[in-house]
């Protein structure tokens, strides 16, 4: 059995936030004074610790970016790391990339690693783009001939050929990202580590980068990818790791990790309410006031049985009399794939002028329609002819659909997972010929 590409054991990183904002010692005298007084400070601190003093201050001054993280990544796997801001994702990548050291635990990396963590990371600002490409290749252990064989492809991919002999310090952020990514992806490292830096590039370059990452992953190399774009994680990664406040709370298949994140840490609230008209989303024509998800037991407070009807109820206020207002709902799955949209077609109101006032609309999502998974639901209020959007709340409420494996189900005796975003229960008819 081959050794894992990355092995992390009980990894922790703690920062002393007392030093934040403290002025750096500039003079040699100040530095020497601090050096010689350090042993005495350590003795005094240990005495305080024995007496129980300073314990509370020490705890208050500590920030645990990572705490007791353990996992293994096999060779050739593409793994997405997801979590909210401050969950510890970037800190983990910096430790794996040897940019910073852990406070405890260890991380083993087997093979050449190329990291793309921040704009311009690994570039010397006074060197030209050409020299930085050679420099980065040498760091990865490649010979000058190996670097030269890939140089034209790197420059062509980056699109900075007219500036390749210009010092990096004169590059824009986008140019730095393009060249940095081209270097990392074309020098063929064993492990490619990418943080959320691709957001700096334009849409066309992002598309090209994602295609290149797919090529790297399919070629048997290991990819570690951090992004808030769950669609991208679902597309690029087979496995996922979820971090929450410095701790690993889930690891497994990428779609399962995304599902866990959405259900436990993301937007899975079944009720949204705005206390005043002024705070409610919308414009001078219409505003959304309240949204609820219901099933047979009332307001949704947990997973929804796949065999139950899900009802969306939302309240809104129309201020402009005579408007032909059309409500709509929009459902997306855990990977941000658009599942479906639906508009209100009730003949009494559809494309008909309405009097001003408050309204309540209900719409049902039938049972045995959506597949198991976590979904977000958006609500829109618009005029169709001519089209004018008055309110569109993308991630309004969320819910999770599960199959309890009992009762009337489209699953039958099959116990595996059904692919796709819908799982309809269709009428079947079979006869022996």
N, C-alpha and C positions, 0 to 999 in steps of 0.2 A: 504493500500500500504506500503511495507517494505521500510525502510530507506536505502539509498545507502551505499555501503561498504566504498567508498571514496568520499568525497565531498570537492572540492577545489573552493575557492571564492576569486577572485581578488588577486591572489598570485603573489608576486614580491620578487626578491632577487637581491640586488645590492651590489657590492663589491667596496671598496675604494682601487684602485690599486696603490695609492701613497705609501702604506706600503710594496709593493712587493720589496723584496731584502733588506729591512731595517733590521739592526741588532737588535736582540732581547735584551731587557734590562736584564742583567745577575745579577747585584748586587742589594741588598736590598735598598741601598741608591738611586740608579737610579730609582727603582720602586717607592719609597716613594716620590722622587722629582717629578716624572711624576704625581703621584696621587694628590699632593698638588697644582701643577701648572695647573691641568686640568680645575678648575673653572675659573681661569683668562684667559686661552686660549679660553674657551667657550664665555666669555664676549667680548673679542677682536674679535672673529670670528663673533659674532652677530652684532657688530658695523660695521664690514666690509660688512656684508650682507645688512645692512640698507643703507649703502653708495653705494651699488652696486659693491663693490670690492670683488674679489675672486670668483664671480659667474662663470666666464669662467673657472677658474682653477678647481672649484668644479665639473663642468660638465665634464671636460676633465679627471678627476681622477676617474670617476665613470664607472663601468662596470656592465650593467644590464644582469645578467645571465637568469633571468626570469622577465617578465613584464606583470602584469595584466592577469594571467592565471585563467580560470574558467572552470570546468567540473564536472560531476558526473559519477561514475562507479557503476552500480547496483551490488548486490551480485551475485556471481556465474559467472561473466563475465571474459573472458580472453581478455586483452587489450594490444595491442602493441603500444609502443611509438617510433616513427621514426623521423629522422631529420639528418641533416649534423653534423659534428663535431663542437661543440660549440653552438649547438642549445638550450641547456639547459636541455637535457634529464636526465643526471646524477644528476644535481642539484635538479631537481624536485623529483627524487627518494630519495635523501638524506633528503629533507625536509619531505617527507611523512614518512620516516623511523626514523625521529627525530634525525638524525645525525647532521643536521644544522637547524637553525631557519630562517624563512622568514623575509624579511625586512618589508613587509606589507601583508595584507590579511591573510587568514587562511586556514588550511587544516584539515579536520576531517577524522579520520580513525576509523571504527567501527569493532572491533574484534581483535584477536591476529594476529600480522604481523610478518613474518619472511623475512629477507632481505638478499640477496646475491649480494653485490654491488662491493666489491673489494676483491682481494685474501687475505684470512685470516681475513676479517672483523668480529668482534665479538669474535675472539679467543684470549686467553691470551697466549703469547708465552712461558711462563714458566710452564704452566700446560700441562699435557699429553692430548692426544686425547680423552681418556676416560673421564677425568675431564672436558674437554671443552664441550663434548656432554652433560654431566649432567648440566653444567653451563648454556648452551644455552637453555636447556629444562626448567630449573628453571626460566629463564628470560621470557619465554613464558607462565609461570604460570602453568606448568605441575607438577604433583606430582612425587616423586621419583619412585613410582610404575609404573606410566604411561610412564616415560622415560625408565625404565628397560624393559617394554614390547616391546619397539621399538628398543632397543639398538642393538640386533643382526642383525636386518634388516638394520640398519644404517651402521654398520661396514661391513656387507657383500656387500652392494651397493657400499661403498667407496673403497673397495679393499685394505684398510690399516690395516688389522687385525694384521699383524706382527709388526706394529709400534704403535698400539693403546695406549700403555703405555709409549710411548716416548714423551718428550716435543715437542710441536708444532713448536718451533723455529728450530728444526732439520728437519722439513718436507720440501720437495721441494714444489715449487709453485703448481705443478700438484696435489700433495697429499693434500695440503690445500684446493684446489678447490673441489676435490672429497669428502673430509670429510665435508666441509662446505655445499655443495649442498645436500649431503645425510642427514645431520641434518635438513636443511631447509625444505626438501621435505617430510621427514618421521615423523616429529613431528606434522604434520597435523595442520598447522596454518590456520586461516580463510582467510588470505591474504598472497600470496607469491609474493615477489618482486625480480626480477632478472635483473641485468645489464649485460653488454656484457662480463661477466667473463668466460663464457663457452668456449670462444676461446682459453683459456689456456690449456684445456684438449685435449686428443688425440681424433681421429675420433670415435673410439669405445665408449669411455665414453660420448662424445657429443650425440651420437645416443641414448644411454641409458638415458641420462638426458632429451632429448626431449620427449622420450616415457613417462618418469615419469611426466613431466610437463603436457602432454596430460591427463594422469590419474588424476592429481590433478585438472585440469580444468573440466574434465568430472564428477568429484565427487561433483560438486557444490561449489567449493571454488573459490575465486577471484584470478586471476593471472595478475600481471602487469609486462610486459616484454619489455626490451629495446634491440634492436639488429640492426646492419646494414645489416644482412642477411634477405632480404625481403622475401625469400622463407620460412624461418623459421617463420616469423611473419604471413605470409599467412596460414601456416599450423597450428599454435598454437592458433591464436587469432580470435575472432569474430569481434572485434572492433579495431579501430586504432585512434591514436592522432598524428598529425603532428605538430612539433615545428620548428620554423624558427627564429633564432636570438632572442631567449627568448620569443617569442610570439606563442600562439596557432593559427595556420592558417587553421586547418581542424580537424574535428572529425566526425566519422561515421563508416560504415562497413570497416573491415580491407582491403579488396581488393580495395574499393574506396579510402581509405587513401593512399595505396601504389600507386594507379593510380595518385592521386593528387601529391604525392611526386615526382614521375617520371616525370610528365608533367610540374610541376612548379619549382621544385627544383633539379631534377635529370638530367639525360642525355637525353634530347629530342631535341638536335641540329640536323638539317637536312643536314648540310654541315660540312665536316671536310677537312681541307687543311693544307699541310705542305709546308713551304716556301722554303725549300732547300732539296736536296736529302739526305744530311747527317742527317737531323733531321727526315726524314720520317721513319716510322716503316718498318722493313724488315732486310735483310742481304745482303751479297755480290752477291747473285743471283738475287733477286727481291725486290723492295720496293714499298709500297703503297703511292701514291702521293695526291690523291684527291677523295672524296666520296660525292655524292649528291643524295638526294631523290627528285623525281619529281612526280607530278600528272597532271591532265588535265590543271590546271592553271599555271603550271610552277614549280619552286622549292617550296617544301613544306614549308609553313610558319605558319601552324596551324593544327588543326585536319583534318584528311583525311576522306572523305565520304566513307562509307563502299561499295558503289556502284561504286567507281572509281578504275582504275588501278593504282597501285603504282609502279614506275620504280626506280630501283637502278642503278646509273651510277658511275663507279669508274675507275680512271686512275692509272696506275702503270708502273714501268720501269723494264725491263728485261735486265740484264747486261751480263748474261752468254748465249751466242749463243748456240742453240741446246737443250736447256732445254725444257722439256715437262711440261710446267707450266699449272696448273689448278686453276682458280679462284673459289671461293665459297662464299656463304652467309649463315648466321646462325641467326635465329630469336628467341628471348626469350620474354616471356610475363612479366607482372609487378611483378610477384612473382618469377622471374628467372627460370621459367619452360621452358625447351627447346621445342619450338613449332615445328620447322623443320629446316633442312639444305638442301642446294641444291648446286650442282656443275655444272660448265659449260660443257655442252655436245654438243656444236656446232661442227659438224663433221670436219669442216675445221681446228679446233685447238685442239680438245679434244685428249689428249695423243699423240700429234704430236710435233715434234721438232720445235721450233720457232726461228726466227732470233732475235738478240738483238735489243732493241729499246723500245719506249714508246707505250703503248696500252690503249685502252678505251673499257670497257666491260659494256653492259647494260643487265639487267635482270628484268622481270616484275613479280610482285605479283598480281594475278588476282583479280578482284572485287568479293565481296560476298564470300570471302575465310576466312579471319581472322575475329574473333568476335570483338565486341567493346572492347576497352582497350588500354593500353599503352604498347609499345613494344620497345626493343632495338635490333639493327641489327649489327652483327659482320661480318667482311670481312676477308677471308683467301686467301693466295697464297701458293700453295704447289706443289711439285712433287709427283706423286702417286706411281710410280714403279722405284726404291724402294721409300717408302714414306719419304719425307723430307719437313718439314714445314718451309717456308721462312718468312712468316708473318701471324700472327693471332691476329687481333684487336677485342677483345671481345665486348666492348661497344663502337662501332664506331659512330653510329648515332642512333637517336630515333624518334618515331612518335606515334601518337595517332589515333586510328580508332573510328569513331562515326557513329551512324545511325541517320540521321536527321528526321526520321519518316515520310518522304514524298517521293513520287515517287516510283520507282521500288525497292522493298526491299524484303528480305527473311523473314521479320518480319510479313508481312500481317497486320491484324488488332490486333495482339497481342502486348500489350504495356509493358509487363514485361521484365525481364532480361533473356537472354539465357545463360545457363551454358556452360562451355567448352571454348577451345581456338580457335576453328574454328566455322564458321557459314556459311556453303556452301548453295548456292541456287541451289537446286537439281530439276531435272525434275520429276514431279508427274503426275500420270494418274489414274483416278478413273471412274468406270462405275457402274451403278446400275445392280445388279444381279437379 
